[in-house]
Amino acid sequence: MLAMDGDAGHFSRCIRFGEIDWAGYPTRGKVPREPVKPGSMMLKVSNLKKYYRVAGSAVFGGEGRSVKANENISLEARQSETLAIVGESGCGKTTLAKVLLGLETATGGTVTMGDAEIQSTPVEERRGEVVAGIQMVFQNPFDTLNPSHSVGAQIMRTLEKFKVGKTVRERKRRMLEMLDLVKLPRAFASRMPRQLSGGQKQRIGIARAFAGNAAVVVADEPVSALDVSVQAAVTELLMDIQRRNRTTMLFISHDLSVVRYLADRIVVMYLGHIVEHGTTDQIFAPPYHPYTEALLSAIPIADTSVRKKRIVLEGDIPSAVNPPSGCPFQTRCRYKHLVPNRLCERCLPPFKDLGDGHRSLCWLTDEVLSKMEPVIRTGRKP
């Protein structure tokens, strides 16, 4: 340990510590990626609804009610595209993922993958090629691996189920290639899940998702259960594989700061509704939906040269069991007093076209939207 000059309590194990220019601004070492041109349509969701029936109780009354987890969800995803779905807990993101995967069936609407409608077919009844075509990276890597089988055996089982490779030798070679793909040593094939860290388990989850050459991969909060120190590495790995395989990625998150750097387009959900969607640049620049504006304000930014508006949402947080009338966000919206005739409280707004495919579920007029200021500004104050 070397003592630093001028500070008796400061030590470092690096002999080149004194060569660091502490006044210099850190440079980004990563070369920007070339944008990937989206291909053909891989997934189309039209007017999707998913309701859950809740039995009557002393709290909600004697009669049963419906929880509207998803309401008129419509979106499209193309080959090689990363579509992010963001929103706070309870907005319906994971329910949408479950319907896509066949873990739940839709109440209404359609989900089309290729030429097949899959919204009403549970996963156990789907054709093998459909199951292989849409896979998931789950939020919690600790519960997705069988503790009784080795890592290699679990990847081999996935390959066997999806008929990848004709012989055991071919599948074993493919399994080792998948370990290479997720940047794990081949010796890990014989390890048990209990011998892996959280980040390593999630890499195995990614390997299994891509093992069957999936056309669509749904990543549901894939790094939220991991330490901050490994989140960036796992996210970077996931996106590298997605770009290499030209896979369609649906990245589900509550954190706009994560999806900003990996998504081509963003869908913002609130209380089961899509309230805004557009390209990443459109979502991060005004005009915003009032809910998107609040989400942007909540992004943690350590850079002191960045200025950010502070927006605190007030009003009641609604329940999906008893949603508000009119706009789903009207109980917390700070702009609804600008809309005449109490439209926000009485009627669900239509999608407003903000230009170039950017749409918002809002009653605000063009005049109000034109006066919106950026939530995040770069550059120091004069």
N, C-alpha and C positions, 0 to 999 in steps of 0.2 A: 504494500500500500504506500502510495506517495502522497506526502502532504502538499497542499497547494499553497503557493506563495501568498501571503497576506491574509490567510484564513487558517488558523491553527486547527479548526474543527472540520476542515474539508479535506477528504482523502479520495484518491482514485486509483484503480488497478491498471489504468491505461498509461503507458509511458509516453504516448503522443497527445496526451490531454492538452498540453501547452500549445500545440499547433492549431487548435481549433479556433476559427474566427467567430467569436461569440456575437460580434456585431453584424455579421453577414446574415442575409435572409436565406433560409433553407430553400434549395431548388428541388423541383420534382424530378425524380430520377426515372419515372416511367414514361415511355413514349406513348402519346395518345393513339388509341386504336383507330383503324380505318372503319368508318360506318359500314354496317352490313345492310345490304339492300333486301328488304322483306320479299319473300317469295309468294307462293300460292296460299290461298286460305286453308288453314288447318283446323280451326275451331270457330264455330259461330253459335252464339247464345242469343235467343230471341224471346223477349217478354217472359223470361223465366220467373216463376213463382215457387216458393217453398214455404208452406205453412205447417206449423205443428199444433196439434190439438192438445189443449191443457185442460185437465179435469177441474171441475168446480171445487172450491175450497172456502174456508172461512174468510180468507183474505180477498180472493177475487170474486166471491159470490157463489151461489149454488150452481149456476149454469157453467158449462165448459166454454172456453174461449180459444181463439186461434192466435198463435204467435206468428206474425208475418216476418219470418227471418229474411226472405228475399222477395222483393216486390218489383215486377216488371224490369228484370235485369236483361240488358241487351249489350253485347260486346262482340268484337271479332279479334282474332289473333292469327297472324300469318307466319309462314315458315321463317325461321331465324330471328323472329321478333321477340323482344322481351316486353311483356305487358305487366305493369305493376298494378296491384289492387291494394289500396291503402284506406285506412280508416281506424277509428278507435275500437276497442274491444266491444263486442256485441253488435257491430254494424252489419254482420252477415257474411264476412269474408270467408271464414272457414266453412260455413254452410254451403256457400257456392262451390268451394273446392270439393266437398263431400258429394254433391250432386254430380259434378264432372267426373269424379272417380267411381261413381256407382255405389258409394257407401250410403247414400240417400237417394230416393227417387223424387222427381219434381212433382209439384202440385199442378203446375200449368206451364205453358211455353215449351220451347224446343231447345235442345242442345245437339248440334250437328257436328260430327267429327268425320271429315272426309265426305263420304256419301251415306253415312249411317246416322240415324237419330238415336241417341243413347240416353235421353233424359228419364225414360221410364223403365230402363233395364238395370236391375241391380248387378253388382260386379260379379256375383256368382253365376249369373245367367248370360253374361257377355261372352262373345266369341273371343278366342285366345288372342287373335291379332288386335282386337279392340283393347283388351286389357294391357297387352304389351305396348300399344300405341300411346297410351296416356298413363304416366306414372307419377309418383309423388315423393318428394323429399319432406319428411315429417318434421315438426317443430322440435320434438324431444328425441334426440338420438339414443337416449338411455333405455327406452322401452321398445325400440324398433328391431332389435337384434335378439335372436333366440340364445339365451345364456348357455344352453346345452350343446350348441354346435359351434365349430370353429368358423372363423371368418371366411376362409376359402370354401367350406362346405355350403355356407349360406349363399354366397355368390353363385356357386355351381348349381344350387337348387333353383335359383332364379333363371339361369341359362337353360336348364333342363325344362322348366315349366314353359318358357317361351320358345322352346325348340331352336335355340341358338347352338349350332354345332351338332354334328351327326354322331360323334363318338365321345367317350369320356376324355380321351386325349385332347380332342379339339376344344372341349369345354374347359378343360384345365388350362390350356394355353390361353384361351380367351379370359379366364378368371385372372391369370397372372397379368395379362395386358390391362385389365381393369384396375388392378392394384397400381400398375405403372401410371395409368391415367390419372388416378387421384393422388399420386405422389406419395405412396406408401411402399416400404420395402416388401419384396416378394415373400420374405420370411414371415410376414404377418399372416399369410394364408393359414398357418397352423395355430395361430393365437386364438384364444377364447375372448369373447367380448369383455369379460371382467379385467382383461389385461390391457385394455385400450383406454385412452383418455376420451373426454367428450368430443374434442375436435376430430380425433381419429375415428370414433364411431360414426360421426356425421359424414366423414369421407367414405366410409363403407356404405352408408345409406345412399350417398350420391352415386357410388359405383353400381349399386343394385338398381337404382332408378334408370341409369343409362345402359345397363347391361343388355336389355332387350331391344336396343335401338329405338327407343321411344320417340315418337314424333312430337309429343307434347309432354312437358314436365311441369308439374305444379309444385312449387316450393312454398310451403306454408310456414312463414317465420323461421327459416332454416337455421338462423344463427342466434336467435333470441335466448336460447338456453345455454349458450356457450360463453366462456370468458371473453371479455373485450379483447384480450391479447390475441385470440385466435379467430375472432369474427371476420376480420378483414381477409385473412388468408383463405378461409373456407368460402367466403363470398367470391373472392377472386378466382378460386379454383372452379366453382360452380359456373361462373360466367365464361371462363376459358373453354370449358368442355362444351357448354351450350353453343358458343360461337364456332368451335371446331366441327361439331356435329350438325350445325344448322338446325338446331332444335328450337321449337317454339317454347318459350318460357313464360309461365304465369307466376310472378313473384309476389306473394302475399305478405304484407307488412303493415305495421302501424306507424312506421318511422319514415317520413319523407326524406330525411337526410341520407338514408341508405339507398333508397330507390333512385334518388337524383342522379347517381353516378352509374347506374346500370340499366335503367329502363329507357325504352324507346317511346313508349306511351304510358300514361298513368290514368287509372280509373279511381275516383274518390267515392267511397261509399259512406252513407250515414243512415242508420236505422233501417237497413234493408234496401235502401234506394241508391242508385247511382246519382250523385248530385253534380258531378263534373267529370269530364274526360277530355283528353287532348294529348298532344305531344308533351314531353318533359319540359321543353322550353316554354310552352304555352301555360302549363300548370304553375310554373315558377315566376311568371310575369303577369302583372295586372292586365285585364280585369280578372278577378277571382270570384268564385262562389264564396259567400261569407264563411262557410265552414272550412274551405280550403285555406282561406286567409288566416284563420285561427290555427290550423295545423302548421302552416309555415312559421307562424310566430312561436310555436313550441319547439322548433328545431334547435338543439343545442349547438352553439357555434363558439369555438375556443379562440378563433382569430379576432384579435382586438381591433383590426382594421375594418371589420364588418359591423355595420349598424343594423339593428333589427327592431321593428315595431313590437311593442308588447301589447298583446290582445288577450284579455281575460274574459272568457265566456261567462255570462250570467244567465239567470233563469233556470227553469227546471229541466233536469235530464229526463227525457221521456222514457216510457217503458214500451217494449215491443208487444206486450200483452194489451196495452191500452195506448196506442200511438195517437199523437195529436192530429186534429183535423188540418186540412190544408197542407202547407209545406211541412215536411218532417222536421225541418230545422227551425221553425218559427218560434218555438219556446225559448230559444237561446240566441236568436239573431239580433244583432245590434243595428240592423238597417231596416227592419220591417216597418218602422214608423214612417219611412219614406215612401211606402207603397200605399196608394189611396184605397179607400173602400174596404180596408181590412182583408184584402185579397189573400195575404199570406196565411191568415187564420181560417179562411173559408174554402179556398180552392187549391188543389195540387197544381203547381205551376207546370207549364209545358217546358220542354227543353228549348233553351234560347241559343241560337246559333251565334257564336262570337267570332266566326270566321275561320277558314282553313280546317274545318273538322273539329274545332274547339267548341264544346257545348256545355251548358250549365243549366241546372234545374232551379230556376230562380225567376221571381217577378220583377227584379230590379230593372229600371229603365236604362237605355243606352247612356243617358245623361249622367246618371249616378255612376254607372260602371266606368265611364270615361274619366271620372275624377279620382278613381282609386289609385293610391300610391303604392309603390313596391314595398313589400314587407321587409325584404332583405336588401340592403345596399352595401356595396363594396366601396372601399376608399375611406380614408380618415377624414374626420371633421376638419374644416378649414380653421 
